[in-house]
Amino acid sequence: MLTLNSSQRDQIFEHAREADPAECCGLIAGTDLLVSRIYPLRNVAVDPVVSYEAAPEDLFAAQRQMRDRGEELLAIYHSHPRSASPAPSETDVRLAYYPQAAYFIIGLAGPRPVARAFRISEREQRWEEVEYVIAGE
């Protein structure tokens, strides 16, 4: 099961809050399903309030750093600022290019941020929620 610590979760939540009302995006890396690092990326989507697209130079730099550190891509995250119970949109499913990665979606509309994780199959046009754990909680 994918494992993050509370500091890593909080880093993702802070990125989402800072980007609000736009969506944020980033990568979650580690080994053996244990998260070691969060890579926040800039959202350069044409309409970042309703979609995300990682800045190519940020994405390539993060992938290079992961390779140099011996990390693998475990998950991709982005936010849905106006959702209290986030779920993949049709666009999220259509653009899910990394089937091996989990997709975390952060909802900011409730009293506290919510993170839900999914496996998304672009090929099969479907998604399913997956469990993850916050170490120490």
SEZAMI-598490 format. One record per residue: residue in one letter; z, y, x of N, C-alpha, C in turn; chain. Coordinates in nm, 4 decimals, decimal comma. Atoms other than C-alpha are relative to their C-alpha. Example, Ala and Ser with C-alpha at 12.3 -4.5 7.8 and 13.67 -1.06 7.14 Angstrom:
<nodes>
{'A' {0,0000 -0,1190 0,0890} {0,7800 -0,4500 1,2300} {0,0000 0,1200 0,0900} 'A'};
{'S' {-0,0060 -0,1190 -0,0820} {0,7140 -0,1060 1,3670} {0,0730 0,1090 -0,0770} 'A'};
</nodes>
This chain:
<nodes>
{'M' {0,0000 -0,1180 0,0852} {0,0000 0,0000 0,0000} {0,0000 0,1247 0,0901} 'A'};
{'L' {0,0102 -0,1249 -0,0757} {-0,0891 0,3463 0,1286} {0,1356 0,0705 0,0004} 'A'};
{'T' {-0,1322 -0,0605 -0,0145} {0,2239 0,5186 0,2624} {-0,0091 0,1353 0,0681} 'A'};
{'L' {-0,0134 -0,1353 -0,0543} {0,2803 0,8911 0,3165} {0,1489 0,0301 0,0107} 'A'};
{'N' {-0,1382 -0,0471 0,0043} {0,6007 1,0719 0,3997} {0,0045 0,1282 -0,0834} 'A'};
{'S' {-0,0120 -0,1166 0,0893} {0,7363 1,3606 0,1944} {-0,0545 0,1264 0,0649} 'A'};
{'S' {0,0547 -0,1168 -0,0684} {0,6354 1,6162 0,4582} {-0,1519 0,0053 -0,0132} 'A'};
{'Q' {0,1460 0,0058 0,0156} {0,2721 1,5011 0,4406} {-0,0399 0,0339 -0,1430} 'A'};
{'R' {0,0267 -0,0330 0,1406} {0,2779 1,5134 0,0596} {0,0174 0,1497 -0,0233} 'A'};
{'D' {-0,0262 -0,1424 0,0180} {0,4286 1,8611 0,0733} {-0,1079 0,0854 0,0661} 'A'};
{'Q' {0,1092 -0,0726 -0,0662} {0,1582 1,9736 0,3180} {-0,1229 0,0060 -0,0909} 'A'};
{'I' {0,1132 0,0043 0,0928} {-0,1082 1,8645 0,0684} {0,0270 0,0920 -0,1196} 'A'};
{'F' {-0,0345 -0,0864 0,1130} {0,0750 2,0360 -0,2198} {-0,0115 0,1471 0,0386} 'A'};
{'E' {0,0067 -0,1389 -0,0450} {0,1025 2,3577 -0,0165} {-0,1457 0,0447 0,0138} 'A'};
{'H' {0,1428 -0,0321 -0,0113} {-0,2704 2,3488 0,0609} {-0,0575 0,0270 -0,1394} 'A'};
{'A' {0,0492 -0,0189 0,1374} {-0,3411 2,3110 -0,3135} {0,0482 0,1323 -0,0578} 'A'};
{'R' {-0,0545 -0,1262 0,0523} {-0,1117 2,6019 -0,4018} {-0,0682 0,1202 0,0639} 'A'};
{'E' {0,0636 -0,1108 -0,0702} {-0,2663 2,8268 -0,1362} {-0,1431 0,0227 -0,0476} 'A'};
{'A' {0,1396 -0,0110 0,0432} {-0,6190 2,7531 -0,2614} {-0,0132 0,0460 -0,1452} 'A'};
{'D' {0,0030 -0,0331 0,1422} {-0,5341 2,8063 -0,6306} {-0,0410 0,1466 -0,0208} 'A'};
{'P' {0,0550 0,0828 0,1077} {-0,7271 2,9002 -0,8454} {-0,1158 -0,0902 0,0421} 'A'};
{'A' {0,1061 0,0893 -0,0468} {-0,9916 2,7280 -0,6308} {0,0568 -0,1381 0,0288} 'A'};
{'E' {-0,0387 0,1339 -0,0406} {-0,9845 2,3576 -0,5548} {0,0134 -0,0034 0,1520} 'A'};
{'C' {-0,0113 0,0224 -0,1434} {-0,8672 2,2539 -0,2104} {-0,0590 -0,1375 0,0307} 'A'};
{'C' {0,0463 0,1327 -0,0383} {-0,9906 1,9543 -0,0130} {0,0455 -0,0301 0,1419} 'A'};
{'G' {-0,0405 0,0405 -0,1331} {-0,8959 1,7544 0,2926} {-0,0058 -0,1507 0,0161} 'A'};
{'L' {0,0021 0,1416 -0,0349} {-0,8723 1,4183 0,4644} {0,1408 -0,0466 0,0330} 'A'};
{'I' {-0,1269 0,0638 -0,0318} {-0,5806 1,1805 0,5030} {-0,0337 -0,1157 0,0934} 'A'};
{'A' {0,0351 0,0984 -0,1023} {-0,5898 0,9680 0,8191} {0,1227 -0,0763 0,0467} 'A'};
{'G' {-0,1075 0,0811 -0,0559} {-0,3857 0,6938 0,9791} {-0,0532 -0,1364 0,0387} 'A'};
{'T' {0,0383 0,1384 -0,0309} {-0,3875 0,3241 1,0588} {0,0848 -0,0940 -0,0842} 'A'};
{'D' {-0,0705 0,1044 0,0758} {-0,2885 0,0122 0,8657} {0,0683 0,0545 -0,1254} 'A'};
{'L' {-0,0473 -0,0611 0,1245} {-0,2409 0,2167 0,5451} {0,1214 0,0902 0,0173} 'A'};
{'L' {-0,1094 -0,0922 -0,0273} {0,0260 0,4306 0,7142} {-0,0596 0,1333 0,0424} 'A'};
{'V' {0,0573 -0,1323 -0,0266} {-0,0651 0,8006 0,7050} {0,0653 0,0599 0,1238} 'A'};
{'S' {-0,0517 -0,0662 -0,1193} {-0,0318 0,9766 1,0390} {-0,0311 0,1492 0,0020} 'A'};
{'R' {0,0390 -0,1404 -0,0095} {-0,2077 1,3079 0,9787} {-0,0792 0,0430 -0,1232} 'A'};
{'I' {0,0750 -0,0647 0,1084} {-0,3405 1,5414 0,7098} {-0,0952 0,0996 0,0646} 'A'};
{'Y' {0,1004 -0,0921 -0,0512} {-0,6611 1,7332 0,7828} {-0,0478 0,0908 -0,1135} 'A'};
{'P' {0,0486 -0,0939 0,1022} {-0,6953 2,0347 0,5489} {-0,1395 0,0503 0,0393} 'A'};
{'L' {0,1366 -0,0477 -0,0225} {-1,0594 2,1426 0,5131} {-0,0254 0,1206 -0,0889} 'A'};
{'R' {0,0385 -0,1138 0,0841} {-1,2160 2,4611 0,3809} {-0,0966 -0,0471 -0,1080} 'A'};
{'N' {0,0891 0,0286 0,1121} {-1,3836 2,4368 0,0412} {-0,1096 0,1062 -0,0018} 'A'};
{'V' {0,1125 -0,0946 -0,0018} {-1,7303 2,5940 0,0645} {-0,0943 -0,0234 -0,1186} 'A'};
{'A' {0,0822 0,0251 0,1183} {-1,8564 2,4848 -0,2786} {-0,0511 0,1319 -0,0571} 'A'};
{'V' {0,0574 -0,1183 0,0638} {-2,0799 2,7298 -0,4642} {0,0977 0,0567 -0,1031} 'A'};
{'D' {-0,1004 -0,0429 0,0975} {-1,8161 2,7427 -0,7409} {0,1304 -0,0749 0,0289} 'A'};
{'P' {-0,1192 0,0732 -0,0423} {-1,4876 2,6417 -0,5736} {0,1114 -0,0067 -0,1046} 'A'};
{'V' {-0,1001 0,0068 0,1060} {-1,2896 2,7032 -0,8925} {-0,0121 -0,1308 -0,0785} 'A'};
{'V' {0,0206 0,1227 0,0771} {-1,4413 2,3900 -1,0494} {-0,0564 -0,1155 0,0820} 'A'};
{'S' {0,0521 0,1091 -0,0824} {-1,5637 2,1824 -0,7536} {0,0421 0,0203 0,1451} 'A'};
{'Y' {-0,0305 -0,0140 -0,1419} {-1,5158 2,1152 -0,3872} {-0,1125 -0,0585 0,0841} 'A'};
{'E' {0,0916 0,0492 -0,1019} {-1,7374 2,0671 -0,0853} {0,0605 0,0404 0,1331} 'A'};
{'A' {-0,0624 -0,0287 -0,1291} {-1,5828 2,0385 0,2575} {-0,0988 0,0721 0,0908} 'A'};
{'A' {0,0829 -0,0689 -0,0992} {-1,7153 2,2790 0,5195} {-0,0451 -0,1030 0,1030} 'A'};
{'P' {0,0486 0,1044 -0,0917} {-1,9405 2,0569 0,7350} {0,0637 0,0066 0,1382} 'A'};
{'E' {-0,0581 -0,0096 -0,1341} {-1,8016 2,1930 1,0613} {0,1453 -0,0464 0,0011} 'A'};
{'D' {-0,1375 0,0488 0,0107} {-1,4440 2,1225 0,9441} {0,0020 -0,1523 -0,0105} 'A'};
{'L' {0,0073 0,1445 0,0201} {-1,5392 1,7730 0,8313} {-0,0337 -0,0712 0,1300} 'A'};
{'F' {0,0390 0,0638 -0,1260} {-1,7119 1,6872 1,1592} {0,1112 0,0108 0,1035} 'A'};
{'A' {-0,1104 -0,0168 -0,0951} {-1,4235 1,8289 1,3646} {0,1147 -0,0965 -0,0324} 'A'};
{'A' {-0,1066 0,0916 0,0401} {-1,1692 1,6271 1,1641} {-0,0381 -0,1443 0,0332} 'A'};
{'Q' {0,0436 0,1364 -0,0301} {-1,3742 1,3079 1,2001} {0,0028 -0,0263 0,1505} 'A'};
{'R' {-0,0036 0,0138 -0,1462} {-1,4047 1,3666 1,5760} {0,1455 -0,0170 0,0471} 'A'};
{'Q' {-0,1411 0,0115 -0,0378} {-1,0270 1,4205 1,6059} {0,0570 -0,1357 -0,0407} 'A'};
{'M' {-0,0472 0,1314 0,0438} {-0,9600 1,1051 1,4033} {-0,0478 -0,1088 0,0962} 'A'};
{'R' {0,0555 0,0988 -0,0935} {-1,1890 0,9040 1,6306} {0,0748 0,0064 0,1340} 'A'};
{'D' {-0,0691 -0,0173 -0,1277} {-1,0243 1,0485 1,9442} {0,1442 -0,0496 -0,0049} 'A'};
{'R' {-0,1401 0,0418 0,0160} {-0,6766 0,9652 1,8074} {0,0137 -0,1457 -0,0445} 'A'};
{'G' {-0,0053 0,1390 0,0451} {-0,7701 0,6139 1,6965} {0,0412 -0,0140 -0,1457} 'A'};
{'E' {-0,0340 0,0036 0,1425} {-0,7163 0,7014 1,3303} {-0,1229 -0,0390 -0,0813} 'A'};
{'E' {0,1084 0,0272 0,0935} {-0,9222 0,5901 1,0349} {0,0204 0,0842 -0,1255} 'A'};
{'L' {-0,0076 -0,0722 0,1266} {-1,0021 0,7677 0,7111} {0,0650 -0,0908 -0,1036} 'A'};
{'L' {-0,0695 0,0775 0,1023} {-0,7515 0,6406 0,4551} {-0,0254 0,0560 -0,1392} 'A'};
{'A' {0,0143 -0,0626 0,1320} {-0,8001 0,8925 0,1759} {-0,0605 0,1392 0,0142} 'A'};
{'I' {0,0532 -0,1344 0,0141} {-0,9650 1,2134 0,0647} {0,0805 0,0648 -0,1114} 'A'};
{'Y' {-0,0727 -0,0664 0,1080} {-0,7750 1,4696 -0,1379} {-0,0705 0,1278 -0,0421} 'A'};
{'H' {0,0422 -0,1300 0,0522} {-0,8669 1,7616 -0,3574} {0,0879 0,0320 -0,1202} 'A'};
{'S' {-0,0866 -0,0402 0,1105} {-0,7001 1,9567 -0,6335} {-0,0796 0,0299 -0,1257} 'A'};
{'H' {0,0454 -0,0445 0,1315} {-0,7555 2,0142 -1,0019} {0,1075 0,0982 -0,0469} 'A'};
{'P' {-0,1084 -0,0972 0,0246} {-0,5526 2,3372 -1,0361} {0,0419 0,0156 -0,1453} 'A'};
{'R' {-0,0338 -0,0207 0,1403} {-0,5651 2,3504 -1,4161} {0,0367 -0,1298 -0,0724} 'A'};
{'S' {-0,0354 0,1283 0,0598} {-0,4622 1,9871 -1,4727} {0,1443 -0,0365 0,0326} 'A'};
{'A' {-0,1364 0,0488 -0,0215} {-0,1106 1,8523 -1,5200} {0,0000 -0,1500 0,0269} 'A'};
{'S' {0,0131 0,1443 -0,0202} {-0,2304 1,4896 -1,5146} {-0,1419 -0,0275 0,0502} 'A'};
{'P' {0,1367 0,0038 -0,0515} {-0,5340 1,4841 -1,2858} {-0,0614 -0,1393 -0,0021} 'A'};
{'A' {0,0805 0,1227 -0,0019} {-0,8058 1,2195 -1,3141} {-0,1389 0,0384 0,0513} 'A'};
{'P' {0,1330 -0,0318 -0,0528} {-1,1504 1,1942 -1,1555} {-0,0938 0,0530 -0,1079} 'A'};
{'S' {0,1023 -0,0538 0,0891} {-1,4180 1,4066 -1,3181} {-0,1298 -0,0766 0,0215} 'A'};
{'E' {0,1322 0,0619 -0,0194} {-1,7774 1,2923 -1,3632} {-0,0568 0,0376 0,1361} 'A'};
{'T' {0,0479 -0,0449 -0,1312} {-1,8627 1,4986 -1,0551} {0,0720 -0,0738 0,1119} 'A'};
{'D' {-0,0749 0,0745 -0,1017} {-1,5832 1,3316 -0,8545} {-0,0564 -0,1407 0,0161} 'A'};
{'V' {0,0543 0,1360 -0,0053} {-1,7239 0,9895 -0,9436} {-0,1395 0,0010 0,0617} 'A'};
{'R' {0,1371 -0,0074 -0,0507} {-2,0827 1,0922 -0,8721} {-0,0046 0,0271 0,1503} 'A'};
{'L' {0,0004 -0,0390 -0,1414} {-1,9896 1,2320 -0,5303} {0,0989 -0,0800 0,0851} 'A'};
{'A' {-0,0947 0,0840 -0,0753} {-1,7552 0,9527 -0,4177} {-0,0767 -0,0824 0,1035} 'A'};
{'Y' {0,0832 0,0626 -0,1027} {-1,9383 0,8677 -0,0952} {0,0758 -0,0929 0,0943} 'A'};
{'Y' {-0,0812 0,0814 -0,0903} {-1,6504 0,6872 0,0771} {0,0764 -0,1045 -0,0814} 'A'};
{'P' {-0,0659 0,0972 0,0884} {-1,5727 0,3755 -0,1302} {0,1227 -0,0666 0,0622} 'A'};
{'Q' {-0,1160 0,0621 -0,0642} {-1,3243 0,2466 0,1289} {0,1236 0,0892 -0,0069} 'A'};
{'A' {-0,1109 -0,0949 0,0028} {-1,1086 0,5590 0,0929} {0,0596 0,0109 -0,1395} 'A'};
{'A' {-0,0639 -0,0372 0,1258} {-0,8556 0,6350 -0,1761} {-0,0303 0,1487 -0,0230} 'A'};
{'Y' {0,0224 -0,1400 0,0347} {-0,9059 0,9651 -0,3571} {0,1257 0,0519 -0,0682} 'A'};
{'F' {-0,1167 -0,0640 0,0586} {-0,5971 1,1761 -0,4192} {-0,0450 0,1261 -0,0721} 'A'};
{'I' {0,0285 -0,1211 0,0756} {-0,6217 1,4401 -0,6883} {0,1342 0,0640 -0,0336} 'A'};
{'I' {-0,1244 -0,0731 0,0170} {-0,3524 1,7050 -0,7057} {-0,0117 0,0902 -0,1231} 'A'};
{'G' {-0,0053 -0,0851 0,1188} {-0,2681 1,8635 -1,0406} {0,1080 0,1051 0,0163} 'A'};
{'L' {-0,0949 -0,1105 -0,0170} {-0,0983 2,2030 -1,0409} {0,0463 0,0623 -0,1318} 'A'};
{'A' {-0,0263 -0,0694 0,1264} {-0,0751 2,2886 -1,4130} {0,1371 -0,0285 -0,0596} 'A'};
{'G' {-0,1327 0,0312 0,0540} {0,2612 2,1262 -1,4808} {0,1098 0,0766 0,0712} 'A'};
{'P' {-0,1123 -0,0694 -0,0632} {0,6069 2,2401 -1,3774} {0,0089 -0,0263 0,1509} 'A'};
{'R' {0,0041 0,0350 -0,1425} {0,5628 2,0622 -1,0411} {-0,1353 -0,0629 0,0300} 'A'};
{'P' {0,1271 0,0654 -0,0344} {0,2527 1,9459 -0,8533} {0,0092 -0,1514 -0,0200} 'A'};
{'V' {0,0098 0,1437 0,0215} {0,1402 1,5919 -0,9311} {-0,1144 -0,0526 0,0854} 'A'};
{'A' {0,1054 0,0657 -0,0786} {-0,0560 1,3630 -0,6986} {-0,0253 -0,1379 -0,0587} 'A'};
{'R' {0,0398 0,1328 0,0469} {-0,2471 1,0661 -0,8373} {-0,1100 -0,0494 0,0933} 'A'};
{'A' {0,0984 0,0592 -0,0911} {-0,4572 0,8271 -0,6282} {-0,0895 -0,0963 -0,0766} 'A'};
{'F' {0,1006 0,0814 0,0686} {-0,7735 0,6450 -0,7309} {-0,0917 -0,0681 0,1009} 'A'};
{'R' {0,1150 0,0597 -0,0678} {-1,0355 0,4063 -0,6028} {-0,1179 0,0355 -0,0890} 'A'};
{'I' {0,1154 -0,0450 0,0767} {-1,3706 0,5437 -0,7081} {-0,1240 -0,0704 0,0521} 'A'};
{'S' {0,1261 0,0640 -0,0365} {-1,6987 0,3533 -0,7101} {-0,1149 0,0835 -0,0544} 'A'};
{'E' {0,1163 -0,0793 0,0417} {-1,9974 0,5858 -0,7162} {-0,1098 -0,0930 -0,0512} 'A'};
{'R' {0,1054 0,0950 0,0370} {-2,2313 0,2872 -0,7348} {0,0206 -0,0544 -0,1407} 'A'};
{'E' {-0,0300 0,0578 0,1316} {-2,0542 0,1413 -1,0392} {0,0412 0,1050 -0,1019} 'A'};
{'Q' {-0,0361 -0,1101 0,0894} {-1,9696 0,4833 -1,1881} {0,1320 -0,0268 -0,0731} 'A'};
{'R' {-0,1301 0,0247 0,0612} {-1,6063 0,3896 -1,2455} {0,1109 0,0334 0,0995} 'A'};
{'W' {-0,1158 -0,0257 -0,0844} {-1,2565 0,4549 -1,1129} {0,1206 -0,0721 -0,0566} 'A'};
{'E' {-0,1255 0,0596 0,0439} {-0,9144 0,2997 -1,1250} {0,1133 0,0610 0,0809} 'A'};
{'E' {-0,1141 -0,0584 -0,0689} {-0,5740 0,4383 -1,0394} {0,0593 -0,1029 0,0950} 'A'};
{'V' {-0,0639 0,0883 -0,0975} {-0,4041 0,2931 -0,7319} {0,1385 0,0558 0,0319} 'A'};
{'E' {-0,1345 -0,0407 -0,0343} {-0,0424 0,3006 -0,6287} {0,0080 0,0391 0,1460} 'A'};
{'Y' {-0,0317 -0,0371 -0,1368} {0,0889 0,4645 -0,3158} {0,1508 0,0230 0,0049} 'A'};
{'V' {-0,1438 -0,0199 -0,0131} {0,4362 0,5215 -0,1790} {0,0282 0,1195 0,0914} 'A'};
{'I' {-0,0515 -0,1069 -0,0857} {0,6229 0,8193 -0,0352} {0,1195 -0,0608 0,0722} 'A'};
{'A' {-0,1057 0,0628 -0,0782} {0,8384 0,6788 0,2468} {0,1305 0,0768 -0,0168} 'A'};
{'G' {-0,1319 -0,0616 0,0125} {1,2080 0,7442 0,1955} {0,0347 0,0467 -0,1395} 'A'};
{'E' {-0,0310 -0,0440 0,1375} {1,1838 0,8176 -0,1776} {0,0068 -0,1190 -0,0930} 'A'};
</nodes>
